[in-house]
């Protein structure tokens, strides 16, 4: 098994990235100024104070939980109706307000600050393409809910016993820096290796040489095992 530039789960990523300033899911312009990360009037600047960051992170989790509660209420309402309507789609606005992309002291690696794997974070946050931008009720519970999603790389890694190669990109502009190490450490494999690919960003954007290095690394690892 090869894990490369992998995050632990979609639910964890969303909880770290979602914009906690949004207070009305039907009106993304209604926001809390103290958590409006890209506002020029935000009362804090990088490096962000620990107490503010802790409150920010808590507000992110609370927003995800509010959406989860609304999803469950809607599913229950549809069940009680007993009609042929069993699903609904919905939009989640502003899902890329991750302080890590603006503050190099948070989970530091070689990533450039002020950008991310999708481009300018502020633009992505309010744009039409983003993490969990469009969901179904059940897909939200399956993929994005911290309480309901069963997709968690660190937890699942404990059941992995096959040979494992874990590759961290040191300039990853998407995956949180600790994630690859946490999954590698959790893996139950007796044969496991951990490598850092120096300078590689998440998708090897503009980095053909780094891509070649990754292919050679994986190929050599597999060849050593006769595969």
Secondary structure per residue as TSV (DSSP state, phi and psi in degrees):
chain	resnum	aa	ss	phi	psi
A	1	X	-	360.0	137.1
A	2	X	E	-118.2	126.2
A	3	X	E	-112.0	121.0
A	4	X	E	-133.7	125.8
A	5	X	S	48.9	45.6
A	6	X	-	-105.0	138.6
A	7	X	-	-88.7	163.9
A	8	X	S	-71.8	-37.9
A	9	X	-	-169.3	156.6
A	10	X	H	-64.5	-38.7
A	11	X	H	-63.6	-42.2
A	12	X	H	-65.3	-42.4
A	13	X	H	-60.7	-46.8
A	14	X	H	-61.6	-41.1
A	15	X	H	-63.8	-28.3
A	16	X	H	-85.3	-21.7
A	17	X	H	-106.7	-25.4
A	18	X	S	-62.9	147.1
A	19	X	-	-80.6	111.6
A	20	X	T	-79.4	-5.1
A	21	X	T	-75.6	-19.1
A	22	X	B	-71.5	125.1
A	23	X	-	-114.5	-5.2
A	24	X	-	-138.1	109.4
A	25	X	T	-64.6	-18.3
A	26	X	T	-93.0	-7.1
A	27	X	-	-144.0	90.0
A	28	X	T	-67.2	-7.2
A	29	X	T	-83.7	-9.9
A	30	X	-	-87.4	108.5
A	31	X	B	-138.6	155.8
A	32	X	-	-84.4	118.2
A	33	X	G	-61.8	-29.1
A	34	X	G	-72.2	-13.8
A	35	X	G	-121.6	11.1
A	36	X	-	-81.3	87.6
A	37	X	T	-54.0	-37.0
A	38	X	T	-96.6	3.1
A	39	X	-	-73.7	136.2
A	40	X	T	-65.7	-14.4
A	41	X	T	-99.1	7.9
A	42	X	-	-56.1	130.4
A	43	X	S	-71.3	-8.1
A	44	X	-	-126.2	158.3
A	45	X	-	-136.5	158.7
A	46	X	S	-62.0	144.9
A	47	X	S	-71.5	132.1
A	48	X	-	-70.5	138.1
A	49	X	-	-61.4	145.3
A	50	X	H	-63.2	-39.2
A	51	X	H	-67.7	-38.9
A	52	X	H	-66.2	-43.3
A	53	X	H	-63.6	-39.1
A	54	X	H	-63.0	-41.4
A	55	X	H	-67.6	-37.3
A	56	X	H	-63.1	-48.1
A	57	X	H	-62.1	-40.5
A	58	X	H	-63.8	-39.8
A	59	X	H	-67.1	-32.6
A	60	X	H	-63.6	-48.0
A	61	X	H	-60.7	-40.9
A	62	X	H	-63.8	-37.8
A	63	X	H	-66.1	-44.5
A	64	X	H	-58.5	-42.2
A	65	X	H	-67.2	-34.8
A	66	X	H	-64.2	-40.9
A	67	X	H	-65.9	-42.6
A	68	X	H	-59.3	-42.9
A	69	X	H	-62.7	-40.5
A	70	X	H	-65.6	-39.5
A	71	X	H	-61.3	-46.6
A	72	X	H	-63.9	-40.2
A	73	X	H	-63.2	-39.8
A	74	X	H	-67.7	-42.5
A	75	X	H	-61.7	-41.5
A	76	X	H	-65.5	-39.6
A	77	X	H	-62.8	-42.1
A	78	X	H	-66.4	-37.8
A	79	X	H	-62.9	-44.7
A	80	X	H	-66.1	-30.9
A	81	X	H	-64.9	-36.6
A	82	X	T	69.7	23.1
A	83	X	S	-95.3	-174.9
A	84	X	S	-79.6	-4.6
A	85	X	-	-80.6	116.2
A	86	X	-	-125.1	-7.2
A	87	X	-	-144.1	159.6
A	88	X	-	-146.3	148.1
A	89	X	E	-98.8	154.3
A	90	X	E	-153.4	159.5
A	91	X	E	-104.6	137.8
A	92	X	-	-112.1	112.5
A	93	X	-	-81.8	153.6
A	94	X	-	54.0	83.2
A	95	X	-	-124.5	22.0
A	96	X	-	-138.4	73.2
A	97	X	-	-124.7	59.1
A	98	X	-	-91.1	113.1
A	99	X	G	-56.6	-27.4
A	100	X	G	-57.9	-29.2
A	101	X	G	-77.3	-8.9
A	102	X	T	-115.9	-12.6
A	103	X	-	-128.1	109.8
A	104	X	T	-70.5	-13.8
A	105	X	T	-81.3	-11.3
A	106	X	S	-90.9	119.0
A	107	X	S	43.7	62.0
A	108	X	-	-63.9	140.0
A	109	X	-	-149.7	-158.0
A	110	X	S	-92.9	12.0
A	111	X	-	-65.1	149.3
A	112	X	-	-73.7	145.9
A	113	X	T	-96.1	142.7
A	114	X	T	94.6	3.4
A	115	X	-	-144.0	174.7
A	116	X	B	-154.9	-177.2
A	117	X	T	-63.6	-19.4
A	118	X	T	-102.3	-1.2
A	119	X	B	121.1	-139.4
A	120	X	-	-76.7	119.5
A	121	X	H	-55.1	-42.4
A	122	X	H	-62.3	-40.3
A	123	X	H	-65.5	-43.5
A	124	X	H	-65.4	-38.8
A	125	X	H	-55.7	-40.5
A	126	X	H	-103.6	-0.1
A	127	X	S	-82.9	177.2
A	128	X	S	-78.5	-15.6
A	129	X	S	-115.5	121.8
A	130	X	-	-171.8	172.4
A	131	X	T	-58.8	127.5
A	132	X	T	58.4	24.9
A	133	X	S	-61.6	-41.9
A	134	X	E	-124.6	129.6
A	135	X	E	-138.2	158.7
A	136	X	E	-97.6	164.8
A	137	X	H	-58.7	-51.6
A	138	X	H	-72.1	-32.8
A	139	X	H	-67.8	-31.2
A	140	X	I	-61.8	-47.9
A	141	X	I	-63.5	-37.7
A	142	X	I	-72.7	-38.6
A	143	X	I	-107.1	-37.4
A	144	X	I	-112.2	-14.2
A	145	X	-	-83.4	125.4
A	146	X	T	-62.6	-34.0
A	147	X	T	-82.7	-25.8
A	148	X	T	-111.8	-26.1
A	149	X	-	-67.9	135.2
A	150	X	-	-99.6	2.5
A	151	X	-	-90.4	97.3
A	152	X	-	-141.1	113.4
A	153	X	H	-62.2	-38.0
A	154	X	H	-68.1	-42.8
A	155	X	H	-65.4	-47.3
A	156	X	H	-67.7	-28.3
A	157	X	H	-61.6	-26.2
A	158	X	T	-64.0	-22.4
A	159	X	T	-94.8	-0.2
A	160	X	-	-81.8	127.0
A	161	X	-	-123.1	-10.4
A	162	X	S	-74.7	162.3
A	163	X	-	-53.9	140.0
A	164	X	E	-130.8	132.8
A	165	X	E	-118.4	118.5
A	166	X	E	-110.5	128.3
A	167	X	E	-123.9	116.9
A	168	X	E	-95.9	134.4
A	169	X	E	-90.5	119.8
A	170	X	T	-72.3	-17.5
A	171	X	T	-111.7	29.2
A	172	X	-	-58.1	124.4
A	173	X	S	-105.7	26.3
A	174	X	S	-139.9	-62.6
A	175	X	S	-71.9	131.5
A	176	X	-	-56.8	138.8
A	177	X	T	-53.5	-40.2
A	178	X	T	-72.9	-17.1
A	179	X	H	-60.7	-45.6
A	180	X	H	-63.4	-42.4
A	181	X	H	-64.3	-37.6
A	182	X	H	-65.9	-41.9
A	183	X	H	-69.5	-39.2
A	184	X	H	-62.5	-44.2
A	185	X	H	-64.7	-35.1
A	186	X	H	-76.9	-23.1
A	187	X	-	-59.9	139.5
A	188	X	-	-84.8	4.1
A	189	X	-	-67.7	135.1
A	190	X	S	-74.3	-32.5
A	191	X	S	-105.1	99.1
A	192	X	E	-144.2	143.5
A	193	X	E	-129.8	152.3
A	194	X	E	-129.2	127.6
A	195	X	E	-130.5	146.5
A	196	X	E	-110.2	124.6
A	197	X	E	-94.0	102.8
A	198	X	T	-63.8	127.5
A	199	X	T	81.9	-2.5
A	200	X	-	-78.3	133.4
A	201	X	-	-88.4	-176.1
A	202	X	T	-63.1	-49.9
A	203	X	T	-107.6	18.7
A	204	X	-	55.9	33.6
A	205	X	T	-63.4	119.3
A	206	X	T	67.8	21.8
A	207	X	-	-130.0	62.9
A	208	X	H	-62.0	-32.1
A	209	X	H	-70.0	-37.6
A	210	X	H	-65.8	-37.3
A	211	X	H	-61.9	-42.6
A	212	X	H	-62.0	-40.0
A	213	X	H	-62.0	-41.6
A	214	X	H	-64.7	-43.5
A	215	X	H	-62.2	-42.6
A	216	X	H	-65.8	-39.5
A	217	X	H	-63.2	-46.7
A	218	X	H	-66.8	-42.8
A	219	X	H	-61.9	-42.2
A	220	X	H	-66.5	-40.8
A	221	X	H	-61.9	-43.6
A	222	X	H	-67.4	-40.1
A	223	X	H	-63.7	-36.5
A	224	X	H	-60.8	-22.6
A	225	X	T	-104.2	10.6
A	226	X	T	73.7	25.5
A	227	X	-	-98.5	360.0
